[in-house]
Amino acid sequence: MRRVVAFAVGAIALTAFGRSANASPEDLFGYGGRTSAMGATGTAHAGGYESAWHNPALASTIRQNKLTLGYVGAVFALDAVGQNLPNRASTQPAKGVVIGADIPLPFGGKLRDRIGIGLAFYTPTDVIVRGRVLYPETTQFPLLGDRAQSLAVRGGLGAEIAYGIRAGVGFAALAEIAGTVVAATDVTGRVGTRVENQLVATYAPVFGVTWDLPGSSKVRVGLAYRGTLDARFQVVVDGTKLSSIAIPLLNISGLAQYDPAQGAVEVARVEKLNVLALQLVYKKWSAFPGVLEPTIACSEGGPGACGLVPPRIDWRDTVAVRIGAEQGFELAPGVVLRGRGGGFLETSALPSELPGSEAFEMASKTDIAVPTRYFDATRVALTTGVGLSLDGSFPPVDVDFYAQYHLLLPRTITSTDGAGAELSKGEASGHIKVFGLTAGVKF
């Protein structure tokens, strides 16, 4: 009986919080109107506000104040084909606003034109933070759709040291949510809820360095480290006032967004009108704690004694290889048109074989084995874009447009129970379309 009442309280909580939580898109698509068109490279060649994500050391190249505004959108078509699968997983489009600021620090003497700050913001247009609590047996792509939406703030400080060496430090911040739901009956016997929640910030460090190779001002090596950035949601549901029966606190919590700790190395040939870059990124997904946490918060009998425990998945570290290019054309004095292109390949953190999960069956009032229907696949992306820069006798404006097409390579994922019996088998595939437009004004 206690579990039945807890289940009812959980349903109330899910109704109240079904649209609360989300994530940042930088780790999926890159950041900025220029570098996103160049295969999401930039560790050795990003400039301005884009350096806050790619490499804060490059903020030292900022020479003018600049404010950039933009819009980003992504449409997902994610499929899981197999027995008892719906084929198309339900994934909402991602859309948000980009705000960037380039700030050179006006020091004199030996520090002149050596230190700069890049600030980068991303905010979804319809939410602040969104997270969904889905049953493990629900077909889903947990590392893609919801991770593309989140309020994110990034900043970076870069300094040019000497001998072609630049160094920088920065931070990343995300919004996470914590709250409570109290369910109770009023004097008429009707069930109602009182919801209290708050947004808090979570932070991660970013470090970077670049080196212009001796004997050549054109070839540059960049290194960047980004710390783990996770935005959690935790909603504790108190249903003790619903009945005289002792009801445990229901814990609806997990990770709404997770960017793993990662290191990037890039070599780029950087000239006035053309850039060619090759990048390698290593991401430590093996430290990912998983999407969900136990459903009931209590210490009686040890972990899992009071509720269902999420499946333990052996997440894997991933590697991404990226290439990007840019070619500029001087159409007239002060008018430069740039064509950009690139692509990348990123492996999947999700293993091909998943353990089964547990679910509470109302009919038998017992826990039963159900499949874990998580899907993901290696992504191959093609990127392209154009940029127009005006200066001199023209208004100092930069306009950049980019588009990306991500293809999920078909991959079979199986879920089995503790005895090795197959619970579910499906093939993951699909594609993602991304576009963005930014405009910046220098002053």
N, C-alpha and C positions, 0 to 999 in steps of 0.2 A: 504494500500500500504506500509505503514511504516513497518508493521510486515512481509510482504513478503520480503522486502529488508533485514530486520534483519535476517530472516530465511536463506537467501542466504549467508549473511556474516557468520552466524553460521556454515553453511556447510563448508565454506572455513576454518574456525578455527578448526573444527573437523578434517579436512584432515591434517592440519599442526601439530596438537597435539594429534593425535589418539594414540600415543605410549609414552605418557609422564606422568609418575607417578607410585607409588607402595607402598610397606609395609614390615614390619619385621615379620619373621616367629616364633619368640620365643614364642609369646603368644598362637600360635596354636599348636606347636609341642614340645616346650621346647628348651633347648639350650645345646649343648655339646655332644660328642660321648659317654660319660658314662651315664649321667643322662637321656638322651633321650631314652635310652634302659630300664630305670627303671621307666616307667610310668610318665616321666617328673617331678618326685619328685626331691628334692635337697635342699629345704629350711633349712634342718637340717644336710645334709651330703655332699653337693657338695664341690668340691675342685678345686683349681687352677683357671684358667680363667673362668670356668663355674660358679664360685661364683659371677661374675659380674652381671649375670642375676638372679640367684636363691637367693643369700643372700650375700651381700658384707662382712658381719661379718666373713664368712668362709675364706676370703682371708688371715686371720691371721694364717691359718694352712699351708700356703705355706712355704716350707723350701729350695727349689731349684729353680734356674732359669730354665724356660722351654718355648719352643716355639712350638706351635701346628698349623698344617695346616690340612684342611679337605675339604670335598665336601659333599653337601646336595642336595637331589632331592626329588620332590614330584609330583605325578601324580593324577589328579582329574577326577573322573567320577561322576558328579552331575546331578541328574535327577529331572525333574518336569513333572509329568504326569497329563494330564487333557485336556479339550477341548481347541483347538487353542494354544496348547503348543508344543514346539519342542521336548519334552522328554529330550534330553541331552543338558544341558546348555554348551555353549562354554566357556571353561576355559583352559588357557594356563598352561603347566607344570611349576613348580618352580624349579630353580636350582641356586646354589650359592656356594661361597667359604667361609669357616670359617677360621679365624685366631685368635689364642689365645696366650696370654703371661702371664706367672707366674713370679712375681718379688718379692722376699723377700727383705725387707729393712734391710741392714746390720748394725743395731744399736748394741751397746754393753751394758753391764751392765744389769739393770733391764728390758730393752727393747729388749734384745736379743731374737730372735725367737718369737717375739710377734706381729709384724706388717708386712703385706704383701699387694701387689697390684695385682689385676686381671684385665686384659684387654681383651675384646672380640669384634671381628669384624665379620660382615656378609655382603657380597656384592654379588648381583646377577651377573651371568656371562655375561649377555647380555644387561643390562640397569643399570642406576644409580637410577632412580626413574620412576615408571610407574603408570599412573592413567587413567581410562577410564570414559568417560562421556556417559552413556547409558540412553536411554529413560526409564522412569519408567515402561512402558508397555513391555519392553524387558525382557524376562526371565533371571534372574540372581541370583547368590548367593553372595550378597555384602559383607558378613562377612567371606568369605573363600578364593576364588581363588586369587583375587588381593592383599589380605592382606598377602599373603605368599611371597611377593617379595618386598625388599627394602634394600637400603644401611643403615646399622645400626652400631652404635658404642656404646659400653658400657664399663664402668670402675668402679672399686670398691676398696675401701681402708678398710681393716679390722684390728682390734686390739684386742688382748687378754687382758682383763682387770684384773680379779682376780676371784677366787672362781668358776671357770668353766664358766665365763661369757665372751662372745665376742660381740663386737659391730662393725658396719660398716656403711659406707655411700658411695653412688655411684651416677652415672648419666647414663642416656640413651640419645642418640642423633640420630635424623633421618634427612634425606634430604627432603626438600620440594621445590616446584618450584613456581616462580612468573614471569610473563612476559606479553608481549603485542603483538598483531597482528594488523598491519595496512594494510587494504585492499584498493587498489586504482587502477585506470586505468592509463596506460601509454599513450604516444603520439599516439600510434597505436590503442588505444581503448581496448586493452587487459587488463584483470583483473589480478593483481599480488598481492603478500603479502610480507610484511617485518616482520620477526619474531625476537623478542628480549626476552630472558629469562635468569634467573639466579637461581642457587641453593643456598638455605640458610639452616641453621641448626636450628632445634627445639629441646629443651631439656626437660627432666623430672627427678626428683630426685628419688633416691632409698635408703631406710633405712632398716637395718636388725640387728637382735640380736639373739644369741643362748645361751643356758644354759645347761651345763652338770649337770644332776640332782645329788644332794648330795648323797653320799654313793654308787654311781655307775658311773664309767667312761664310761659306755657303752650306756646309754640312754640320748638322747639329744633332747631338744625342740628348734625349730627355728621359728622366726617370721620375716616376711618381708613385707614392704610396697613399692609399685611401683606407682609413680604418673602418671597422664594422659599423654600419649605421642601421639601427633597427627601430621601428616605430611599433610599439605594442598597443594593444587594447585590452582592458580588463574591466569587466562589468560583473559585479557581485550581486546576485539576485537573492533577496531575503523574502522567503515565503512563510516565515514562521507564524505570521499573523493570519494565515489562511485557515488554519486548522489547529485542533488541540494535539494532533499527531506531531511528533518531533520531525521536522523537515530540515535537512542539512542545507547549508548555503550553496547555491548553484553558482559555479564559476564559469563565466563565458569569457574566455581570454585566448590570446594567441598573438601572432605577429601579423599586423596589417601590411607591413612593408619591411623588406630586409635587403640591404646591400651588403654583400660579404666583404671582408677585408681583401684587398687586391693590390697587386703591383703591376705597373705598366712600364715597358721600355720601348722607346721609339727612336728611329733614325730618320732624319728628314733632310732633304736638300731644299734650302730656303733661299729663293732669289726674289727680286722685286716683283716680277710678274708671274713667276711660276713656283710651285711647291710640289714635291713628291715625298710621300711619307710611308713608312712601313712600321707597324706596331705589333707588339705581342703583349697580351694581358693574361695574368694568372689570378684566378679568383678562388678563395678558400671557402667553398660551399660546404665542405665537410664539417664545418663548425655550425651549420645551420641547425637550430634546435627543433625546427618543424613548425607547421602552420598553427596547430592547435595545442591546447593544454587540457589536463583532466577537467571533466565537466562539473565536478562537485568539490568544493574546497572543504577539506576536513583532515584531521590527523588520526582519526580513529582507525586502528588496524594497519596503518602505513599507507604509502602511496597507492592509489587505485582501489582501496577498500571501500570507498564511498561512492564511486562513480566509474564511468568508462574511461579508459586510458587510450590516448591516441596511438596509432601505429608507430613503431620505431623504424624509421627509414634511414638507410645508410647513404646519405647524400654524398655526392662526389665533387671533388674539386674540378674546376673547368678551365679551359684555355680558349682565348679568342685571338684570332689573327686578323689584322685589319690593314687595308691599304687605301691611300687617298691621294688625289692629285688636283692641282689647280693651275689654270692657265689664264693669264690676263691679257687684255687687248686695249691699248690706248686709242680710243676712238677720236679723241680731241684733247687738247690741253685741259687737264682737270677732270676728264671723263674716262673712267676705266671700267670695262666690262670683263667679268671673270666667269669662266666656265669651270665647273667642278664635278668630280665623279669619284667613285670608289666602291668599296664593298668590304664585307667581313664574314667570317665563319666563327661561330661560337658553339662549343659542345654543350651538352645538357648535364645538369647536376642530378637529375632524377635517374636512379638505376632502372634497368629493364625488368627486374623482378621485385615486386613489392609484397610485404607481409599483409595478411588480411587484417580487418578491423573487427571491433565488436559493436553490436547494436542491441538496444533493449527492445524486445518484441512484446507488444502489448497483449497479444492473444495468450501467449504462454507465460508472460511475466518473467522471462529469463533472458539472459544475454545469449545472442547467437552470433555466429561468424558471418561477416559480410565482406565483399571485396573492397579493396582500397582503389578507387578509380581516379588516381592522379595520373596526368599525362603531361608529357613534355618531349621535346625533340631538339636535335641539333638545328640551329638556324643559319641559313645562308642569306645574306642581305646585299642588295644592290642599292647604291645611293647616287643621287645626282642633284644638281642645283646650279643656280646662277646668282651673280652678285653685281650690283652697280654702285660705283663709288663716285661721288661728285665732290669737287674741291676747287680751289682757285677762285675764279670769278663766279662759280656756281654755289648754291647753298651747300654747306658741308654735311651731306647726307649719305648714308650707306643703306642700301636695301638688299636683302638677301632672301632667296627662296630655295627650299630644298624639298626633296621627296625621297622616300625609302620604300623598298619592297622587300619584306622578309618572307622567306620560304622555309617552312618546317619540313625537314626531310622525313619521309615516312618511317615510322619506327613502331615495333610491337612491344607492348608492355603487359606483363602478366601479374596477377595477384593470386597468391596461394595462402591456404590456411596453415596452421602449425604442423599438420601432418603431411604437407606438401601437395595436397589436393588443389586443383585449379579452381579458383572462384570466379575469375574474370580474365578476359583476354581481349585486347583491342589494339588497333593501329592508330597512332597519333599522326596527324598531318595538319596542314592548313597554311594560312598566310596572314601577314599583317601589312597594312598600308599606312604609311606615316607621311605627313606633310607639315611644313612650317613656313612662316613668313615673318621676318623681322625688319624693323627700320630703326636706324640710329642717327642721332643728330650730335655733331661735335660742336663744342663751344669753349 
